[in-house]
């Protein structure tokens, strides 16, 4: 009996259709990723003009998070009301004093410029420079910084430096005034963002947890470390700098130096920079009182105030906010702030420590994360 031969070369039914479906699936995935990338790019482009406002909103939300959480408990879970109260607190406790300080600072910039002009016209600055040049210490420093056969002229250097500083500050004040309308828009964006982040922040965190490819306990630990690092960076750097600058300005006011708010603000900025500090202001001011004004008592008081009060605050307050576990190396922070200023402008002074803290928290988490056991190692 003859059996029909089976043709093994015959292709499986539907094989061609499966290959077509596989190609279509791959094409769909590629197009989906391209569309996702395009949507993400356009989303970032829309938000780019308001990056500064959104950043400050996040900073204030993190700072007021404990207050908002306590208010939600007191108000029995009414998130909208608690968020509104916290937003008003931000306006009343931070923004209004900041606007008031900026107004005073603008006035003091004008006074400082006029004061410097009067020193030049009256000859008082030249007299002080002559006394400084007669000092053996200053003469030694001039010799060290002289180039070739040309001696360094202290008077010319100080005059040029002083004029450049005052003109720069005056130009920046004018620039700020010109951008008031833009600043109001940014301010409104920040306030709106603060309200919604406070109200819906928990929901956003839950969405973030869903995206993270970690176990539930690991997600909680990572977010906790990030929060601790950001809080430590904010309070340990920004708040301490504000306290140091304020105390420095008070010292200037006590001894009767002009523009205490202006120089206090300068000390705040310098205190934010590691390896620098507020001493770059109060040390020259003490020398000015001694050599330029002949006020030995005031000079000694300001020097003592700077050493015993302004500098001691850093050693007392910073350890309260920054533990050994979240400490950032000063050299890393120094370069981060310089890079932040170059990338974001004056916003980088505050943004850089926060970004570094955020990055180190993630890095530290993954370094210390328990490694999964390999098969056969047990």
VOPAGU-2260 file (C-alpha; in pm, 1 decimal, decimal comma):
REM VOPAGU-2260
SITE   aa  ch    i         X         Y         Z
SITE  UNK   A    0       0,0       0,0       0,0
SITE  UNK   A    1     142,6     329,6    -108,4
SITE  UNK   A    2     128,1     612,4     146,6
SITE  UNK   A    3     129,4     974,7      21,9
SITE  UNK   A    4     463,1    1140,1      74,7
SITE  UNK   A    5     466,0    1418,8     331,1
SITE  UNK   A    6     623,3    1735,3     204,6
SITE  UNK   A    7     851,4    1854,5     482,6
SITE  UNK   A    8     956,6    2154,5     280,7
SITE  UNK   A    9     609,2    2299,9     310,9
SITE  UNK   A   10     608,7    2614,7     526,1
SITE  UNK   A   11     404,9    2631,4     840,7
SITE  UNK   A   12      71,6    2796,2     789,2
SITE  UNK   A   13      64,0    3149,2     924,9
SITE  UNK   A   14     445,6    3185,7     951,5
SITE  UNK   A   15     452,7    3474,7     708,2
SITE  UNK   A   16     175,2    3651,7     895,1
SITE  UNK   A   17     364,5    3615,4    1223,8
SITE  UNK   A   18     674,9    3773,8    1071,6
SITE  UNK   A   19     466,1    4061,5     941,2
SITE  UNK   A   20     306,0    4111,0    1281,9
SITE  UNK   A   21     651,5    4103,8    1446,1
SITE  UNK   A   22     780,1    4372,5    1210,0
SITE  UNK   A   23     469,1    4580,7    1272,6
SITE  UNK   A   24     517,3    4544,7    1647,4
SITE  UNK   A   25     879,5    4657,7    1624,1
SITE  UNK   A   26     781,7    4952,1    1406,1
SITE  UNK   A   27     509,4    5043,8    1653,2
SITE  UNK   A   28     759,6    5035,5    1942,6
SITE  UNK   A   29    1006,5    5256,6    1753,4
SITE  UNK   A   30     734,0    5506,9    1665,4
SITE  UNK   A   31     605,4    5500,8    2022,9
SITE  UNK   A   32     950,5    5580,8    2162,6
SITE  UNK   A   33     998,5    5857,8    1907,4
SITE  UNK   A   34     662,2    6010,3    1995,1
SITE  UNK   A   35     740,6    5977,5    2365,6
SITE  UNK   A   36    1075,3    6151,4    2316,3
SITE  UNK   A   37     911,1    6426,4    2109,0
SITE  UNK   A   38     637,8    6478,7    2368,2
SITE  UNK   A   39     895,9    6492,9    2648,4
SITE  UNK   A   40    1109,7    6740,7    2451,7
SITE  UNK   A   41     811,9    6969,2    2382,3
SITE  UNK   A   42     702,9    6942,3    2745,6
SITE  UNK   A   43    1046,8    7055,0    2864,8
SITE  UNK   A   44    1050,9    7336,2    2609,5
SITE  UNK   A   45     718,7    7462,7    2744,1
SITE  UNK   A   46     846,7    7456,9    3102,9
SITE  UNK   A   47    1192,4    7599,3    3024,0
SITE  UNK   A   48    1094,9    7969,4    3067,7
SITE  UNK   A   49     966,0    7890,1    3416,9
SITE  UNK   A   50    1248,7    7667,4    3542,7
SITE  UNK   A   51    1355,8    7923,4    3804,3
SITE  UNK   A   52     999,6    7967,0    3933,7
SITE  UNK   A   53     940,7    7591,7    3950,6
SITE  UNK   A   54    1273,4    7536,4    4125,1
SITE  UNK   A   55    1194,4    7793,6    4395,9
SITE  UNK   A   56     847,4    7644,3    4428,0
SITE  UNK   A   57     998,6    7301,1    4495,5
SITE  UNK   A   58    1240,4    7455,0    4748,1
SITE  UNK   A   59     958,8    7622,2    4941,7
SITE  UNK   A   60     740,5    7310,7    4922,9
SITE  UNK   A   61    1018,7    7095,5    5067,9
SITE  UNK   A   62    1083,1    7352,1    5341,9
SITE  UNK   A   63     712,9    7380,3    5432,9
SITE  UNK   A   64     629,8    7011,9    5390,3
SITE  UNK   A   65     625,0    6938,5    5767,7
SITE  UNK   A   66     399,8    7241,4    5827,0
SITE  UNK   A   67     162,6    7135,4    5550,4
SITE  UNK   A   68     147,4    6779,4    5684,9
SITE  UNK   A   69      63,6    6904,5    6035,7
SITE  UNK   A   70    -205,5    7136,9    5899,5
SITE  UNK   A   71    -368,4    6851,5    5706,4
SITE  UNK   A   72    -395,1    6655,7    6030,5
SITE  UNK   A   73    -545,9    6953,6    6214,4
SITE  UNK   A   74    -789,5    7023,1    5929,7
SITE  UNK   A   75    -888,4    6655,1    5902,2
SITE  UNK   A   76    -743,6    6595,2    5558,0
SITE  UNK   A   77    -858,3    6914,4    5385,5
SITE  UNK   A   78    -565,0    6937,6    5147,5
SITE  UNK   A   79    -682,6    7247,0    4961,6
SITE  UNK   A   80    -720,4    7461,3    5273,4
SITE  UNK   A   81    -389,8    7348,4    5424,7
SITE  UNK   A   82    -209,9    7415,0    5093,9
SITE  UNK   A   83    -365,1    7761,8    5074,6
SITE  UNK   A   84    -255,2    7845,3    5430,8
SITE  UNK   A   85     101,4    7729,1    5363,0
SITE  UNK   A   86     112,9    7926,9    5038,4
SITE  UNK   A   87       4,9    8241,8    5223,5
SITE  UNK   A   88     272,4    8170,3    5484,3
SITE  UNK   A   89     534,5    8160,7    5208,5
SITE  UNK   A   90     416,5    8499,5    5082,1
SITE  UNK   A   91     398,2    8658,9    5427,8
SITE  UNK   A   92     708,6    8510,0    5589,5
SITE  UNK   A   93     948,6    8500,9    5295,4
SITE  UNK   A   94     842,8    8693,3    4986,5
SITE  UNK   A   95     724,7    9019,1    5149,2
SITE  UNK   A   96    1039,0    9054,7    5367,9
SITE  UNK   A   97    1249,1    8972,9    5061,0
SITE  UNK   A   98    1082,4    9248,5    4858,7
SITE  UNK   A   99    1131,1    9490,2    5149,8
SITE  UNK   A  100    1497,7    9390,1    5176,5
SITE  UNK   A  101    1547,2    9433,7    4801,3
SITE  UNK   A  102    1401,8    9785,3    4820,6
SITE  UNK   A  103    1635,8    9878,2    5106,0
SITE  UNK   A  104    1926,3    9717,9    4924,3
SITE  UNK   A  105    1863,2    9921,8    4611,0
SITE  UNK   A  106    1867,0   10240,2    4820,0
SITE  UNK   A  107    2190,0   10139,5    4991,4
SITE  UNK   A  108    2355,0   10064,4    4657,4
SITE  UNK   A  109    2288,8   10421,5    4553,0
SITE  UNK   A  110    2417,9   10551,4    4887,2
SITE  UNK   A  111    2730,3   10334,4    4862,7
SITE  UNK   A  112    2808,3   10469,1    4518,0
SITE  UNK   A  113    2766,3   10827,6    4641,0
SITE  UNK   A  114    2976,0   10753,1    4950,6
SITE  UNK   A  115    3257,5   10617,3    4736,4
SITE  UNK   A  116    3243,6   10922,5    4509,6
SITE  UNK   A  117    3264,2   11152,6    4814,0
SITE  UNK   A  118    3568,5   10963,5    4942,9
SITE  UNK   A  119    3745,6   11022,1    4613,7
SITE  UNK   A  120    3653,0   11390,6    4589,4
SITE  UNK   A  121    3740,3   11471,9    4951,8
SITE  UNK   A  122    4076,6   11299,0    4934,2
SITE  UNK   A  123    3993,6   11071,4    5228,6
SITE  UNK   A  124    4045,7   10759,9    5018,6
SITE  UNK   A  125    4386,1   10879,2    4899,2
SITE  UNK   A  126    4485,0   10953,2    5259,8
SITE  UNK   A  127    4383,6   10605,8    5373,9
SITE  UNK   A  128    4570,7   10445,3    5084,2
SITE  UNK   A  129    4882,5   10645,9    5172,6
SITE  UNK   A  130    4862,8   10519,0    5531,5
SITE  UNK   A  131    4817,2   10164,1    5406,8
SITE  UNK   A  132    5116,1   10193,3    5175,3
SITE  UNK   A  133    5330,5   10311,8    5468,9
SITE  UNK   A  134    5245,9    9991,5    5655,6
SITE  UNK   A  135    5527,4    9735,5    5641,8
SITE  UNK   A  136    5277,1    9451,5    5597,8
SITE  UNK   A  137    5113,7    9619,6    5299,5
SITE  UNK   A  138    5453,1    9703,4    5148,7
SITE  UNK   A  139    5551,7    9338,0    5173,9
SITE  UNK   A  140    5228,0    9229,5    5005,7
SITE  UNK   A  141    5278,8    9483,8    4727,4
SITE  UNK   A  142    5626,8    9346,1    4665,6
SITE  UNK   A  143    5489,7    8992,3    4644,3
SITE  UNK   A  144    5221,9    9084,4    4390,5
SITE  UNK   A  145    5437,1    9320,6    4182,7
SITE  UNK   A  146    5528,2    9201,7    3832,8
SITE  UNK   A  147    5870,3    9275,4    3685,3
SITE  UNK   A  148    6010,1    9619,1    3752,8
SITE  UNK   A  149    5668,7    9781,4    3772,2
SITE  UNK   A  150    5557,0    9819,6    4135,6
SITE  UNK   A  151    5193,0    9752,6    4207,9
SITE  UNK   A  152    5007,1   10081,1    4263,4
SITE  UNK   A  153    4761,1   10024,4    4545,4
SITE  UNK   A  154    4571,9   10347,8    4488,0
SITE  UNK   A  155    4504,6   10283,6    4120,6
SITE  UNK   A  156    4408,4    9922,4    4185,8
SITE  UNK   A  157    4163,7   10011,0    4464,3
SITE  UNK   A  158    4009,6   10297,4    4268,1
SITE  UNK   A  159    3952,6   10084,0    3959,8
SITE  UNK   A  160    3821,8    9792,5    4165,8
SITE  UNK   A  161    3586,3   10009,9    4368,8
SITE  UNK   A  162    3448,1   10187,2    4064,2
SITE  UNK   A  163    3393,6    9859,5    3879,6
SITE  UNK   A  164    3215,4    9702,7    4176,0
SITE  UNK   A  165    2983,5    9996,9    4234,8
SITE  UNK   A  166    2906,3   10035,2    3863,9
SITE  UNK   A  167    2837,9    9663,5    3833,2
SITE  UNK   A  168    2603,1    9668,2    4132,8
SITE  UNK   A  169    2428,2    9978,3    4001,9
SITE  UNK   A  170    2383,8    9821,2    3657,4
SITE  UNK   A  171    2245,1    9504,4    3813,9
SITE  UNK   A  172    1996,0    9710,0    4014,4
SITE  UNK   A  173    1884,3    9885,1    3694,7
SITE  UNK   A  174    1853,7    9547,8    3523,5
SITE  UNK   A  175    1637,3    9417,6    3806,7
SITE  UNK   A  176    1408,8    9719,8    3781,2
SITE  UNK   A  177    1371,7    9667,5    3405,0
SITE  UNK   A  178    1263,7    9308,4    3460,1
SITE  UNK   A  179     996,6    9379,9    3719,7
SITE  UNK   A  180     714,3    9279,6    3484,7
SITE  UNK   A  181     881,9    8949,0    3402,9
SITE  UNK   A  182     953,2    8897,1    3771,7
SITE  UNK   A  183     584,7    8939,8    3855,8
SITE  UNK   A  184     492,3    8668,4    3606,4
SITE  UNK   A  185     758,5    8436,5    3749,3
SITE  UNK   A  186     635,5    8515,7    4099,4
SITE  UNK   A  187     275,5    8426,1    4012,0
SITE  UNK   A  188     391,4    8101,9    3848,9
SITE  UNK   A  189     588,0    8016,6    4163,8
SITE  UNK   A  190     290,3    8083,2    4393,1
SITE  UNK   A  191      54,3    7874,0    4178,3
SITE  UNK   A  192     310,8    7592,0    4162,5
SITE  UNK   A  193     359,1    7601,8    4540,4
SITE  UNK   A  194     -14,5    7567,1    4599,8
SITE  UNK   A  195     -63,4    7269,7    4366,3
SITE  UNK   A  196     255,0    7094,3    4477,0
SITE  UNK   A  197     146,9    7123,9    4839,5
SITE  UNK   A  198    -205,8    7008,3    4761,2
SITE  UNK   A  199    -122,2    6724,1    4521,7
SITE  UNK   A  200     234,9    6647,1    4625,9
SITE  UNK   A  201     143,4    6313,6    4783,8
SITE  UNK   A  202     -28,4    6203,5    4463,1
SITE  UNK   A  203     276,6    6302,3    4257,6
SITE  UNK   A  204     499,7    6105,1    4493,5
SITE  UNK   A  205     282,3    5797,3    4450,8
SITE  UNK   A  206     308,0    5829,6    4072,2
SITE  UNK   A  207     684,5    5861,5    4106,5
SITE  UNK   A  208     698,4    5548,2    4320,5
SITE  UNK   A  209     512,1    5355,2    4050,4
SITE  UNK   A  210     777,9    5450,2    3795,3
SITE  UNK   A  211    1078,1    5359,5    4012,9
SITE  UNK   A  212    1197,6    5001,7    3938,6
SITE  UNK   A  213    1247,7    4916,5    4306,6
SITE  UNK   A  214    1080,7    4725,8    4585,8
SITE  UNK   A  215     835,1    4916,8    4804,2
SITE  UNK   A  216    1074,4    4942,2    5101,6
SITE  UNK   A  217    1357,7    5054,3    4872,9
SITE  UNK   A  218    1141,2    5326,4    4719,7
SITE  UNK   A  219    1057,7    5464,3    5064,1
SITE  UNK   A  220    1423,0    5454,2    5169,0
SITE  UNK   A  221    1541,7    5631,2    4852,4
SITE  UNK   A  222    1285,4    5911,1    4882,0
SITE  UNK   A  223    1364,2    5950,3    5252,3
SITE  UNK   A  224    1736,5    5989,6    5181,7
SITE  UNK   A  225    1673,0    6241,3    4903,7
SITE  UNK   A  226    1450,1    6444,9    5135,4
SITE  UNK   A  227    1710,4    6438,1    5414,0
SITE  UNK   A  228    1988,6    6548,9    5180,0
SITE  UNK   A  229    1785,2    6836,2    5035,5
SITE  UNK   A  230    1674,5    6956,9    5380,5
SITE  UNK   A  231    2031,2    6935,8    5510,8
SITE  UNK   A  232    2156,5    7129,2    5209,2
SITE  UNK   A  233    1891,5    7398,7    5244,5
SITE  UNK   A  234    1921,2    7453,7    5618,0
SITE  UNK   A  235    2288,7    7370,1    5650,9
SITE  UNK   A  236    2401,4    7601,2    5370,0
SITE  UNK   A  237    2134,5    7857,6    5286,9
SITE  UNK   A  238    1996,2    7922,2    5636,1
SITE  UNK   A  239    2341,7    7936,1    5796,8
SITE  UNK   A  240    2457,9    8180,0    5526,7
SITE  UNK   A  241    2156,6    8404,2    5591,2
SITE  UNK   A  242    2224,8    8402,4    5965,9
SITE  UNK   A  243    2593,9    8480,4    5912,3
SITE  UNK   A  244    2518,5    8764,1    5672,1
SITE  UNK   A  245    2254,9    8908,9    5905,2
SITE  UNK   A  246    2492,8    8903,4    6202,0
SITE  UNK   A  247    2765,8    9057,8    5988,2
SITE  UNK   A  248    2529,8    9336,9    5883,7
SITE  UNK   A  249    2438,0    9396,1    6248,7
SITE  UNK   A  250    2808,4    9429,5    6329,8
SITE  UNK   A  251    2845,9    9689,6    6053,8
SITE  UNK   A  252    2545,7    9879,3    6191,4
SITE  UNK   A  253    2682,8    9876,2    6548,2
SITE  UNK   A  254    3016,1   10033,0    6448,8
SITE  UNK   A  255    2844,2   10284,2    6220,4
SITE  UNK   A  256    2973,4   10161,0    5884,9
SITE  UNK   A  257    2766,3   10265,5    5581,5
SITE  UNK   A  258    2528,0   10030,8    5397,2
SITE  UNK   A  259    2502,7    9747,3    5653,9
SITE  UNK   A  260    2222,8    9575,9    5458,1
SITE  UNK   A  261    2426,8    9584,1    5138,0
SITE  UNK   A  262    2736,8    9435,1    5299,4
SITE  UNK   A  263    2526,7    9188,4    5497,0
SITE  UNK   A  264    2379,8    9065,1    5167,5
SITE  UNK   A  265    2730,0    9033,5    5021,5
SITE  UNK   A  266    2829,7    8826,7    5326,4
SITE  UNK   A  267    2529,6    8598,4    5268,7
SITE  UNK   A  268    2647,7    8525,0    4914,2
SITE  UNK   A  269    3008,3    8473,6    5022,5
SITE  UNK   A  270    2900,2    8244,8    5307,6
SITE  UNK   A  271    2730,6    8019,6    5053,1
SITE  UNK   A  272    3067,3    7959,2    4886,2
SITE  UNK   A  273    3279,5    7693,4    5057,0
SITE  UNK   A  274    3644,9    7781,7    5110,2
SITE  UNK   A  275    3548,4    8151,2    5099,3
SITE  UNK   A  276    3320,1    8307,3    5361,3
SITE  UNK   A  277    3201,4    8633,1    5515,7
SITE  UNK   A  278    3548,8    8718,7    5645,6
SITE  UNK   A  279    3628,0    8860,7    5300,0
SITE  UNK   A  280    3401,6    9151,0    5400,0
SITE  UNK   A  281    3448,0    9207,9    5772,7
SITE  UNK   A  282    3829,2    9172,3    5770,3
SITE  UNK   A  283    3881,5    9455,1    5514,2
SITE  UNK   A  284    3616,6    9659,2    5697,7
SITE  UNK   A  285    3811,8    9622,8    6023,3
SITE  UNK   A  286    4129,7    9734,3    5844,9
SITE  UNK   A  287    3939,8   10029,3    5698,7
SITE  UNK   A  288    3825,2   10138,1    6044,2
SITE  UNK   A  289    4179,7   10117,4    6181,1
SITE  UNK   A  290    4386,9   10259,3    5895,0
SITE  UNK   A  291    4132,0   10481,8    5722,6
SITE  UNK   A  292    3932,7   10618,1    6015,4
SITE  UNK   A  293    4173,1   10572,9    6306,2
SITE  UNK   A  294    3895,6   10399,3    6504,7
SITE  UNK   A  295    4095,7   10139,1    6697,0
SITE  UNK   A  296    3809,2   10048,8    6931,3
SITE  UNK   A  297    3557,7    9998,4    6649,8
SITE  UNK   A  298    3812,1    9804,8    6445,1
SITE  UNK   A  299    3883,1    9567,1    6733,6
SITE  UNK   A  300    3511,1    9529,1    6805,4
SITE  UNK   A  301    3427,9    9442,9    6442,9
SITE  UNK   A  302    3719,1    9197,9    6420,6
SITE  UNK   A  303    3611,7    9032,7    6746,0
SITE  UNK   A  304    3248,5    9027,4    6630,0
SITE  UNK   A  305    3354,2    8856,7    6307,9
SITE  UNK   A  306    3565,5    8592,7    6481,8
SITE  UNK   A  307    3351,6    8523,6    6789,6
SITE  UNK   A  308    3000,9    8571,2    6647,4
SITE  UNK   A  309    2985,9    8550,1    6267,1
SITE  UNK   A  310    3239,9    8270,0    6223,7
SITE  UNK   A  311    3126,8    8077,6    6532,6
SITE  UNK   A  312    2768,9    8058,0    6403,0
SITE  UNK   A  313    2889,1    7836,2    6118,8
SITE  UNK   A  314    3050,4    7591,8    6361,7
SITE  UNK   A  315    2743,9    7586,3    6588,1
SITE  UNK   A  316    2453,0    7571,6    6343,9
SITE  UNK   A  317    2586,8    7369,8    6051,9
SITE  UNK   A  318    2637,6    7044,9    6252,5
SITE  UNK   A  319    2277,0    7074,0    6373,3
SITE  UNK   A  320    2147,6    7046,0    6017,3
SITE  UNK   A  321    2417,1    6842,4    5842,8
SITE  UNK   A  322    2511,2    6513,7    6001,0
SITE  UNK   A  323    2820,2    6317,9    5901,5
SITE  UNK   A  324    2603,5    6092,1    5687,5
SITE  UNK   A  325    2480,2    6370,7    5458,9
SITE  UNK   A  326    2788,0    6594,1    5458,4
SITE  UNK   A  327    2910,6    6708,0    5117,8
SITE  UNK   A  328    3282,7    6764,8    5069,9
SITE  UNK   A  329    3357,8    7142,0    5058,2
SITE  UNK   A  330    3569,8    7113,8    4742,7
SITE  UNK   A  331    3290,5    6935,8    4554,6
SITE  UNK   A  332    3040,5    7194,6    4676,0
SITE  UNK   A  333    3272,8    7479,1    4578,6
SITE  UNK   A  334    3304,7    7364,7    4216,4
SITE  UNK   A  335    2934,8    7274,8    4204,3
SITE  UNK   A  336    2834,1    7627,8    4306,9
SITE  UNK   A  337    3072,3    7786,0    4055,9
SITE  UNK   A  338    2931,4    7560,9    3784,5
SITE  UNK   A  339    2578,7    7633,4    3903,3
SITE  UNK   A  340    2636,9    8008,3    3876,7
SITE  UNK   A  341    2770,7    7963,8    3522,8
SITE  UNK   A  342    2475,5    7744,4    3424,0
SITE  UNK   A  343    2185,4    7911,6    3608,8
SITE  UNK   A  344    2314,9    8254,8    3712,1
SITE  UNK   A  345    2257,9    8367,3    4070,8
SITE  UNK   A  346    2001,1    8086,5    4105,6
SITE  UNK   A  347    2291,6    7841,3    4089,6
SITE  UNK   A  348    2412,2    7951,3    4434,2
SITE  UNK   A  349    2108,6    7777,5    4585,1
SITE  UNK   A  350    2038,3    7526,3    4308,1
SITE  UNK   A  351    2386,3    7372,0    4300,4
SITE  UNK   A  352    2390,7    7242,5    4662,2
SITE  UNK   A  353    2040,4    7100,2    4619,4
SITE  UNK   A  354    2127,5    6927,6    4290,2
SITE  UNK   A  355    2448,2    6787,3    4439,7
SITE  UNK   A  356    2259,0    6666,3    4746,8
SITE  UNK   A  357    1993,8    6503,6    4526,6
SITE  UNK   A  358    2255,9    6330,1    4310,4
SITE  UNK   A  359    2460,3    6209,3    4607,5
SITE  UNK   A  360    2148,5    6072,2    4776,4
SITE  UNK   A  361    2070,3    5857,0    4471,2
SITE  UNK   A  362    2435,1    5753,3    4431,8
SITE  UNK   A  363    2467,3    5667,7    4801,1
SITE  UNK   A  364    2145,4    5465,3    4791,5
SITE  UNK   A  365    2254,5    5247,2    4500,7
SITE  UNK   A  366    2602,9    5199,2    4648,6
SITE  UNK   A  367    2462,5    5078,0    4982,1
SITE  UNK   A  368    2172,8    4886,6    4828,6
SITE  UNK   A  369    2194,0    4513,5    4910,8
SITE  UNK   A  370    2312,8    4319,9    4607,2
SITE  UNK   A  371    2095,9    4025,3    4497,9
SITE  UNK   A  372    2258,3    3692,4    4584,4
SITE  UNK   A  373    2402,1    3505,2    4286,0
SITE  UNK   A  374    2287,4    3147,6    4213,4
SITE  UNK   A  375    2515,1    2893,6    4372,4
SITE  UNK   A  376    2683,5    3136,0    4613,1
SITE  UNK   A  377    2495,2    3011,0    4914,5
